[in-house]
Amino acid sequence: MRGMGDMDGGNGRNQVAGGNRRLWIWFDWLRRNPIVAAAVLVVAVALGATLLRGRTWLKQWGRPRQPQVIAFYQKGWTDLDQGLPALQAHYKHIDILSPFWYTIESDGDIVPRDIEDAVLQFAREKKLPLHPLFNKGDGTTMLTDPAVRDKVARGINDIVEKMGYAGVNIDLQPLTPDLSDELTDLVGRVAKRLHPQGKMVSVSVLPHVGVPAGVADAYDYRSLAKSSDFLVVMAYDRHAAPGSPPGPVAPQDWVEQNIRYALNNGVAAHKLVLGVATYGYDWHDSTPAGKTVGLKEAVVKAKEAGADIRFDEKTRSLFFSYYPGQAVPRNVWFEGGDTAMEKAALARKYKLYGVGVCRVGYETDFFWNKLEGALQRGGSSPAR
């Protein structure tokens, strides 16, 4: 009498034999259909190469919702711009959080800035990927000296490994045109260290269209896109205070021109993020003198002054004027829920990787509702 083990073994051998026969039939069919066989081979080789590079198509296929929302975060200073309460209220809309936490000094040292333990803990609890932003301190040696560039890359890698970040955002500005190659090289060095670990590298870049000569020349979109996972085009501050007369912060036609410029200059749509502001500027009359005003603060100012917030059809922008106890008006142009809806429509139109909200703390519930509705992706972030 055969034992149970013998019976299982027999069934197993039969299953293996059956599997081998099916495999042989499959190979024989491919042999008789060389065109199909060649196509299968090309796909297998390409997929294998991609997997080895650590950037898989499977990762792209696995994203349950697009466009992505990258939210830039700062601690804030008043009740109208504090970051943490806004994050806690709206985190389900966010796919990647990029807090302003590190500054790269000229000698290559990396200095932490306002890192909040509460934000770290909250992000980990909610499984919200953190891509801290690394900005630039004074000087340029961190770019001009190859040895210092390597020091910076090592330092960023060490921070990511220690803190368990999912990626980084590199936001170095302002830069002169002669630093283009050096910036590209630095991003490449960072990517070579982080990509094998499955970490992402993004770069914030200034827009090229409709800006003063030389302002954006350091940002070689094509070269930066090759080594990074995505670029964030900061398509706002077309008018800013102090510095320019009153006007729209992110006029729709100008924003679209900059999207097209990026797509026509080496940036694939799946590597492009459109920056979306949650603030504006409050100008004194028609002069360049003025100050930054967050979305929530702008709404409060308009309400207190009894001013009507209007929508400029030509530029698709929000604005109002008010008289704070003086004869001459103050003019406010800002970005809000209605303008975010317009920007989200552009992200969908051009099939971009996502939008980059700058920044958490300025915005309102209405902003998030409008943005999420216009993105048409449905539901909250899959990780949460």
C-alpha positions as CSV (number, residue, x, y, z in Angstrom):
1,M,0.0,0.0,0.0
2,R,1.3,3.4,-1.0
3,G,1.6,6.0,1.7
4,M,0.3,9.5,1.4
5,G,3.7,10.8,0.6
6,D,4.1,8.4,-2.3
7,M,0.7,9.4,-3.7
8,D,1.6,13.1,-3.5
9,G,4.9,12.4,-5.2
10,G,3.1,10.6,-8.1
11,N,0.7,13.5,-8.6
12,G,3.6,16.0,-8.5
13,R,5.5,14.1,-11.2
14,N,2.4,14.0,-13.4
15,Q,1.9,17.8,-12.9
16,V,5.5,18.4,-13.9
17,A,5.2,16.3,-17.0
18,G,2.1,18.1,-18.0
19,G,3.7,21.4,-17.5
20,N,6.7,20.4,-19.6
21,R,4.4,19.3,-22.4
22,R,2.6,22.6,-22.4
23,L,5.9,24.5,-22.4
24,W,7.2,22.4,-25.3
25,I,3.9,23.1,-27.3
26,W,4.4,26.8,-26.6
27,F,8.0,26.9,-27.8
28,D,7.1,24.8,-30.9
29,W,4.4,27.4,-31.7
30,L,6.8,30.2,-31.3
31,R,9.3,28.4,-33.6
32,R,6.6,28.3,-36.3
33,N,5.7,31.9,-35.8
34,P,9.1,33.8,-35.9
35,I,7.6,37.3,-36.1
36,V,5.7,36.8,-32.8
37,A,8.8,35.2,-31.3
38,A,10.9,38.2,-32.2
39,A,8.4,40.6,-30.6
40,V,8.3,38.5,-27.4
41,L,12.1,38.6,-27.3
42,V,12.3,42.4,-27.8
43,V,9.8,43.0,-25.0
44,A,11.6,40.6,-22.6
45,V,15.0,42.2,-23.2
46,A,13.6,45.7,-22.8
47,L,11.8,44.9,-19.6
48,G,14.8,43.1,-18.2
49,A,17.1,46.1,-18.9
50,T,14.6,48.5,-17.3
51,L,14.3,46.3,-14.2
52,L,18.1,46.3,-13.9
53,R,18.2,50.1,-14.0
54,G,15.8,50.2,-11.1
55,R,13.2,52.2,-13.1
56,T,10.5,49.7,-14.0
57,W,7.5,50.1,-16.2
58,L,5.7,48.0,-13.6
59,K,6.2,50.9,-11.2
60,Q,4.5,53.2,-13.7
61,W,1.7,50.7,-14.3
62,G,1.2,50.2,-10.6
63,R,0.3,53.9,-9.9
64,P,-3.4,53.7,-9.3
65,R,-4.0,57.4,-9.9
66,Q,-2.7,60.1,-12.1
67,P,-1.8,63.0,-12.2
68,Q,0.2,62.8,-9.0
69,V,0.1,65.6,-6.4
70,I,3.5,66.7,-5.0
71,A,3.0,69.1,-2.1
72,F,5.7,71.5,-1.0
73,Y,5.7,72.2,2.7
74,Q,6.9,74.9,5.1
75,K,6.3,75.3,8.8
76,G,4.7,78.7,8.5
77,W,4.6,81.5,11.0
78,T,0.9,82.6,11.5
79,D,-2.5,81.1,11.9
80,L,-3.1,81.8,8.2
81,D,-0.1,79.9,6.9
82,Q,0.8,77.1,9.3
83,G,1.8,73.9,7.5
84,L,1.0,71.1,10.0
85,P,-2.7,71.7,10.5
86,A,-3.2,72.0,6.7
87,L,-1.2,68.8,6.2
88,Q,-3.3,67.0,8.7
89,A,-6.5,68.2,7.1
90,H,-5.6,67.5,3.5
91,Y,-3.0,64.7,3.4
92,K,-5.3,62.4,1.5
93,H,-5.0,64.6,-1.5
94,I,-1.2,64.3,-1.5
95,D,1.0,61.6,-3.0
96,I,4.5,63.1,-2.2
97,L,5.3,65.6,0.5
98,S,8.4,67.8,-0.1
99,P,9.2,69.9,3.0
100,F,11.8,72.7,2.9
101,W,14.2,71.0,5.3
102,Y,17.8,71.3,4.0
103,T,20.2,73.9,2.8
104,I,23.3,73.2,0.8
105,E,26.1,75.5,1.9
106,S,28.9,76.7,-0.5
107,D,31.4,74.3,1.2
108,G,29.1,71.3,0.6
109,D,27.8,71.1,4.2
110,I,24.1,70.3,4.4
111,V,22.3,72.2,7.1
112,P,18.9,71.1,8.4
113,R,16.2,73.8,8.6
114,D,13.0,73.6,10.7
115,I,12.6,69.8,10.6
116,E,9.4,69.0,12.6
117,D,9.3,65.7,14.4
118,A,5.5,65.9,14.3
119,V,5.5,66.1,10.5
120,L,8.0,63.1,10.3
121,Q,5.8,61.1,12.6
122,F,2.6,62.0,10.8
123,A,4.0,61.2,7.4
124,R,5.2,57.8,8.5
125,E,1.8,57.0,10.2
126,K,0.0,57.9,7.0
127,K,2.5,56.2,4.7
128,L,3.1,59.6,3.0
129,P,6.4,59.5,1.0
130,L,8.8,62.2,2.0
131,H,11.0,63.9,-0.6
132,P,12.7,66.8,1.3
133,L,13.7,69.8,-0.6
134,F,17.4,70.8,-0.7
135,N,17.9,74.5,-1.5
136,K,21.0,76.6,-2.0
137,G,22.8,78.8,0.6
138,D,25.2,81.6,-0.3
139,G,28.0,81.1,-2.8
140,T,28.4,78.7,-5.7
141,T,31.3,76.4,-4.7
142,M,28.9,73.6,-4.1
143,L,28.5,73.6,-7.9
144,T,31.8,74.9,-9.3
145,D,34.1,72.5,-7.5
146,P,33.8,68.8,-8.6
147,A,35.0,67.6,-5.2
148,V,32.4,69.7,-3.4
149,R,29.7,68.4,-5.7
150,D,30.7,64.9,-4.8
151,K,30.6,65.8,-1.1
152,V,27.1,67.2,-1.6
153,A,25.9,64.0,-3.3
154,R,27.4,61.9,-0.5
155,G,25.8,64.1,2.1
156,I,22.3,63.8,0.4
157,N,22.7,60.1,0.2
158,D,23.7,59.8,3.8
159,I,20.6,61.8,4.9
160,V,18.3,59.8,2.8
161,E,19.7,56.5,4.2
162,K,19.6,57.7,7.8
163,M,16.1,59.2,7.6
164,G,14.5,56.7,5.3
165,Y,13.3,59.3,2.8
166,A,11.6,58.1,-0.4
167,G,13.4,60.6,-2.5
168,V,14.7,64.2,-2.7
169,N,13.9,67.5,-4.5
170,I,16.8,69.6,-5.6
171,D,15.9,73.3,-5.8
172,L,18.9,75.5,-6.4
173,Q,18.2,79.1,-7.3
174,P,19.1,81.7,-8.3
175,L,21.8,80.4,-10.7
176,T,23.8,82.2,-13.4
177,P,23.8,80.6,-16.9
178,D,27.4,79.5,-16.6
179,L,26.4,77.0,-13.9
180,S,24.2,74.8,-16.2
181,D,26.7,72.0,-16.7
182,E,27.6,72.0,-13.0
183,L,24.0,71.7,-11.9
184,T,23.4,68.9,-14.4
185,D,26.5,67.1,-13.1
186,L,25.4,67.4,-9.4
187,V,21.9,66.0,-10.2
188,G,23.5,63.1,-12.0
189,R,25.8,62.4,-9.0
190,V,22.9,62.4,-6.6
191,A,20.8,60.2,-9.0
192,K,23.6,57.6,-9.3
193,R,23.6,57.2,-5.6
194,L,19.9,57.2,-4.9
195,H,18.4,55.4,-7.9
196,P,20.0,52.0,-7.2
197,Q,18.2,52.2,-3.8
198,G,14.8,52.8,-5.5
199,K,14.8,56.4,-4.3
200,M,13.5,59.3,-6.6
201,V,15.3,62.5,-7.5
202,S,13.4,65.5,-8.8
203,V,14.6,69.0,-9.7
204,S,12.7,72.3,-9.4
205,V,13.4,74.5,-12.4
206,L,12.5,78.0,-13.4
207,P,10.3,78.6,-16.5
208,H,12.1,79.6,-19.7
209,V,9.3,81.5,-21.5
210,G,8.5,85.1,-20.6
211,V,11.3,85.6,-18.1
212,P,14.2,88.1,-18.1
213,A,17.2,87.0,-20.2
214,G,19.6,84.7,-18.3
215,V,17.3,83.9,-15.4
216,A,16.5,80.3,-16.4
217,D,19.5,79.5,-18.6
218,A,21.2,77.4,-15.9
219,Y,18.3,74.9,-16.2
220,D,19.0,72.6,-19.1
221,Y,15.7,70.7,-19.2
222,R,16.8,68.0,-21.5
223,S,19.9,67.1,-19.6
224,L,18.3,67.3,-16.1
225,A,15.3,65.2,-17.3
226,K,17.7,62.4,-18.3
227,S,19.1,61.8,-14.9
228,S,16.1,62.8,-12.7
229,D,12.7,61.2,-12.2
230,F,10.8,64.4,-12.9
231,L,11.2,68.2,-13.2
232,V,8.9,70.6,-11.4
233,V,8.4,73.7,-13.5
234,M,7.8,76.6,-11.2
235,A,5.2,78.3,-13.5
236,Y,4.3,81.1,-11.2
237,D,5.6,84.5,-10.1
238,R,5.1,86.0,-13.6
239,H,4.3,89.1,-11.6
240,A,5.7,89.3,-8.1
241,A,6.2,91.8,-5.3
242,P,8.4,93.5,-4.7
243,G,9.8,93.7,-8.2
244,S,7.1,94.1,-10.7
245,P,3.9,96.1,-11.1
246,P,0.6,94.4,-10.1
247,G,-0.5,91.6,-12.4
248,P,-1.4,87.9,-12.5
249,V,0.9,85.5,-10.7
250,A,0.4,82.6,-13.2
251,P,-1.5,83.7,-16.3
252,Q,-2.9,80.7,-18.1
253,D,-1.5,81.3,-21.5
254,W,2.0,81.9,-20.1
255,V,1.8,78.7,-18.0
256,E,0.8,76.7,-21.1
257,Q,3.6,78.2,-23.1
258,N,6.1,77.0,-20.5
259,I,4.6,73.5,-20.5
260,R,5.0,73.3,-24.3
261,Y,8.5,74.6,-24.1
262,A,9.4,71.8,-21.7
263,L,7.8,69.1,-23.8
264,N,9.5,70.5,-26.9
265,N,12.9,70.6,-25.2
266,G,13.6,67.1,-24.0
267,V,11.1,66.6,-21.2
268,A,8.7,63.7,-21.6
269,A,5.2,64.3,-20.3
270,H,5.6,61.6,-17.6
271,K,8.6,63.5,-16.3
272,L,7.0,66.9,-16.0
273,V,5.2,68.4,-13.0
274,L,3.4,71.7,-13.2
275,G,4.0,74.0,-10.3
276,V,0.7,75.4,-8.9
277,A,0.9,78.3,-6.4
278,T,-1.4,78.8,-3.4
279,Y,-0.5,82.5,-2.8
280,G,-0.2,85.8,-4.5
281,Y,1.0,89.4,-3.9
282,D,-0.5,92.5,-2.3
283,W,0.8,95.6,-4.2
284,H,0.7,99.2,-3.1
285,D,-1.4,100.9,-5.8
286,S,0.4,100.3,-9.2
287,T,3.9,100.3,-7.9
288,P,6.3,97.4,-7.6
289,A,6.2,97.7,-3.8
290,G,4.3,95.0,-2.1
291,K,4.4,91.7,-0.2
292,T,3.5,88.0,-0.4
293,V,0.0,87.0,0.6
294,G,-1.2,83.4,1.1
295,L,-4.5,82.3,-0.3
296,K,-6.2,82.1,3.1
297,E,-4.9,85.6,4.0
298,A,-6.1,87.0,0.6
299,V,-9.6,85.7,1.2
300,V,-9.7,87.1,4.7
301,K,-8.4,90.5,3.5
302,A,-11.1,90.7,0.8
303,K,-13.8,89.8,3.3
304,E,-12.7,92.3,5.9
305,A,-12.4,95.1,3.3
306,G,-15.8,94.2,1.7
307,A,-14.0,93.7,-1.6
308,D,-15.3,91.5,-4.4
309,I,-12.9,88.8,-5.6
310,R,-13.0,88.8,-9.3
311,F,-11.9,86.4,-12.0
312,D,-9.9,87.8,-14.9
313,E,-11.1,85.9,-18.0
314,K,-8.1,86.8,-20.1
315,T,-5.4,85.5,-17.8
316,R,-7.7,83.1,-15.8
317,S,-6.5,84.7,-12.5
318,L,-8.1,86.0,-9.3
319,F,-7.7,89.6,-8.1
320,F,-9.3,92.4,-6.0
321,S,-8.6,95.9,-4.8
322,Y,-9.2,97.4,-1.4
323,Y,-8.6,100.7,0.5
324,P,-7.0,100.1,3.9
325,G,-7.7,103.6,5.3
326,Q,-5.8,105.4,2.6
327,A,-6.7,107.3,-0.6
328,V,-4.8,105.0,-3.0
329,P,-5.8,101.3,-3.4
330,R,-3.9,98.1,-2.8
331,N,-4.1,95.6,-5.5
332,V,-4.1,91.8,-4.9
333,W,-3.5,89.2,-7.5
334,F,-3.4,85.6,-6.3
335,E,-3.9,81.9,-7.1
336,G,-6.8,79.9,-5.6
337,G,-9.2,77.1,-6.1
338,D,-10.6,78.4,-9.4
339,T,-7.2,79.0,-10.9
340,A,-6.0,75.6,-9.6
341,M,-8.8,74.0,-11.5
342,E,-7.5,75.7,-14.7
343,K,-3.9,74.4,-14.0
344,A,-5.1,70.9,-13.3
345,A,-6.9,70.9,-16.7
346,L,-3.6,71.7,-18.3
347,A,-1.9,68.8,-16.5
348,R,-4.6,66.5,-17.8
349,K,-4.5,67.9,-21.3
350,Y,-0.8,67.3,-21.7
351,K,-0.8,64.0,-19.6
352,L,1.8,65.4,-17.2
353,Y,3.2,63.4,-14.3
354,G,1.4,65.7,-11.9
355,V,1.1,69.1,-10.2
356,G,3.3,70.6,-7.5
357,V,1.4,72.6,-4.9
358,C,3.4,75.4,-3.4
359,R,2.8,75.4,-0.6
360,V,0.9,73.5,2.1
361,G,-0.4,76.0,4.7
362,Y,-1.5,78.8,2.4
363,E,-4.4,76.9,0.9
364,T,-8.1,76.5,1.7
365,D,-10.5,73.5,1.7
366,F,-12.0,75.0,-1.4
367,F,-8.6,74.9,-3.2
368,W,-8.2,71.2,-2.6
369,N,-11.8,70.4,-3.6
370,K,-11.4,72.3,-6.9
371,L,-8.0,70.8,-7.6
372,E,-9.0,67.2,-6.8
373,G,-12.2,67.6,-8.9
374,A,-10.3,68.9,-11.9
375,L,-7.7,66.2,-11.8
376,Q,-10.5,63.7,-12.1
377,R,-8.5,60.8,-10.6
378,G,-11.0,59.8,-7.9
379,G,-10.4,58.9,-4.3
380,S,-7.5,59.5,-2.0
381,S,-3.9,58.5,-2.3
382,P,-3.7,54.7,-2.5
383,A,-1.2,54.4,0.3
384,R,-3.6,55.9,2.8
